[in-house]
Amino acid sequence: MASPPVKSVRRREFRNISPFDILGYRLPSGAWVSILHRISGVILFVLLPLLVWMFDQSLTSEYSYGRFTALFDGLLLFPGWLVKLVVLGGIWAFLHHLFAGVRHLVMDVFDSTITKKTGTASALAVFAVSIPLTLALGAKLFGLY
């Protein structure tokens, strides 16, 4: 007599996650600061030629300073508000990268005294400082005061 066919059980598949899967996870504030620290570093690297050009134009002469300020009225095909939005992204990237970098340096120096509570508090402090400063500088950039 023949034995009945064996039913194969499909094993659970484990795979690497994609960047879009991260939105489904509840990450702690320290992880968000770390991820945004990397993103802000990339933004600063990409915007570096624009930042160097803007710095050069703002300091070279009165004529070049006029060209620099005209940048915020529009650049080639881009309207002024879009240029200001890119500059605001650069401001956020700089401020977040600065404060998150200081946080990482402090955590490296005081490695033995860092707890989960202090790590969470320092991550929230990075957000509490960088976001209001970005909003204040953005309000100035867009002429609200």
C-alpha positions as CSV (number, residue, x, y, z in Angstrom):
1,M,0.0,0.0,0.0
2,A,1.3,3.4,-1.0
3,S,1.7,6.1,1.7
4,P,-0.3,9.3,1.3
5,P,1.4,12.2,-0.3
6,V,3.3,14.5,2.1
7,K,1.9,18.0,2.2
8,S,4.7,20.5,2.2
9,V,4.5,23.3,4.6
10,R,5.7,26.6,3.3
11,R,8.3,28.0,5.6
12,R,8.1,31.6,6.8
13,E,10.2,33.9,4.6
14,F,12.6,36.4,6.2
15,R,13.9,39.2,4.0
16,N,15.7,42.4,4.3
17,I,13.4,45.4,4.9
18,S,13.1,48.2,2.4
19,P,13.3,51.9,3.4
20,F,9.5,52.1,3.0
21,D,9.0,49.3,5.6
22,I,10.4,51.6,8.3
23,L,7.3,53.7,8.3
24,G,5.4,50.8,9.9
25,Y,7.8,50.6,12.9
26,R,7.5,52.6,16.0
27,L,11.1,53.8,16.4
28,P,12.4,55.5,19.6
29,S,13.3,59.2,19.4
30,G,17.0,58.3,19.4
31,A,16.6,56.3,16.3
32,W,14.8,59.1,14.5
33,V,17.5,61.6,15.5
34,S,20.1,59.2,14.2
35,I,18.3,58.6,10.9
36,L,17.7,62.3,10.4
37,H,21.3,63.0,11.3
38,R,22.4,60.9,8.3
39,I,19.7,62.5,6.0
40,S,20.8,66.0,7.1
41,G,24.4,65.1,6.3
42,V,23.5,64.0,2.8
43,I,21.4,67.2,2.3
44,L,24.4,69.3,3.4
45,F,26.7,67.5,1.1
46,V,24.3,67.9,-1.9
47,L,23.8,71.6,-1.1
48,L,27.5,72.3,-0.5
49,P,28.1,73.9,-3.9
50,L,25.1,76.2,-3.5
51,L,26.2,77.1,0.0
52,V,29.8,77.9,-1.1
53,W,28.5,80.0,-4.1
54,M,26.1,81.9,-1.8
55,F,28.8,82.6,0.7
56,D,31.1,83.8,-2.0
57,Q,28.5,86.0,-3.6
58,S,27.5,87.5,-0.3
59,L,31.1,88.6,0.6
60,T,32.9,89.5,-2.7
61,S,31.5,92.9,-3.6
62,E,28.4,95.1,-3.4
63,Y,27.5,94.0,-6.9
64,S,27.8,90.3,-6.0
65,Y,25.8,90.9,-2.8
66,G,23.0,92.3,-5.0
67,R,23.1,89.2,-7.1
68,F,23.0,87.1,-3.9
69,T,19.9,88.9,-2.6
70,A,18.3,88.7,-6.1
71,L,18.6,84.9,-5.7
72,F,15.6,85.0,-3.3
73,D,13.4,86.7,-5.9
74,G,13.9,83.7,-8.2
75,L,16.7,81.8,-9.9
76,L,16.4,81.0,-13.7
77,L,13.2,79.0,-13.9
78,F,12.6,78.6,-10.2
79,P,10.4,81.0,-8.3
80,G,11.7,82.8,-5.2
81,W,9.6,80.8,-2.8
82,L,11.0,77.6,-4.1
83,V,14.6,78.9,-3.6
84,K,13.7,80.0,-0.1
85,L,12.3,76.6,0.6
86,V,15.5,74.9,-0.5
87,V,17.5,77.3,1.6
88,L,15.1,76.5,4.5
89,G,15.8,72.8,4.0
90,G,19.6,73.6,4.2
91,I,19.0,75.6,7.4
92,W,17.1,72.7,9.0
93,A,19.8,70.2,7.8
94,F,22.6,72.4,9.3
95,L,20.8,72.9,12.6
96,H,19.8,69.3,13.0
97,H,23.1,68.0,12.0
98,L,24.9,70.3,14.4
99,F,22.8,69.5,17.4
100,A,22.6,65.8,16.7
101,G,26.4,65.7,16.2
102,V,26.9,67.4,19.5
103,R,24.6,64.9,21.1
104,H,26.6,62.0,19.6
105,L,29.8,63.5,20.8
106,V,28.5,63.9,24.3
107,M,27.2,60.4,24.3
108,D,30.6,59.1,23.2
109,V,32.4,61.1,25.9
110,F,30.0,60.0,28.7
111,D,29.5,56.5,27.4
112,S,29.3,54.8,30.9
113,T,26.7,57.2,32.2
114,I,24.2,57.1,29.3
115,T,21.0,55.4,30.1
116,K,17.9,54.8,28.1
117,K,16.2,57.7,29.9
118,T,19.1,60.2,29.2
119,G,19.3,59.0,25.6
120,T,15.6,59.7,25.0
121,A,15.9,63.0,26.8
122,S,18.9,64.1,24.7
123,A,17.1,63.0,21.5
124,L,14.0,65.0,22.4
125,A,16.3,68.0,23.2
126,V,17.7,67.9,19.7
127,F,14.2,68.2,18.3
128,A,13.2,70.8,20.9
129,V,16.2,73.0,19.8
130,S,16.5,72.4,16.1
131,I,12.8,72.7,15.1
132,P,12.0,76.0,16.8
133,L,15.3,77.5,15.5
134,T,14.5,76.4,12.0
135,L,10.9,77.8,12.3
136,A,12.3,81.2,13.6
137,L,14.9,81.4,10.8
138,G,12.3,80.3,8.2
139,A,10.0,83.1,9.4
140,K,12.8,85.6,8.9
141,L,13.7,84.1,5.5
142,F,10.1,84.4,4.3
143,G,9.8,87.9,5.7
144,L,7.3,87.3,8.5
145,Y,9.3,89.7,10.8
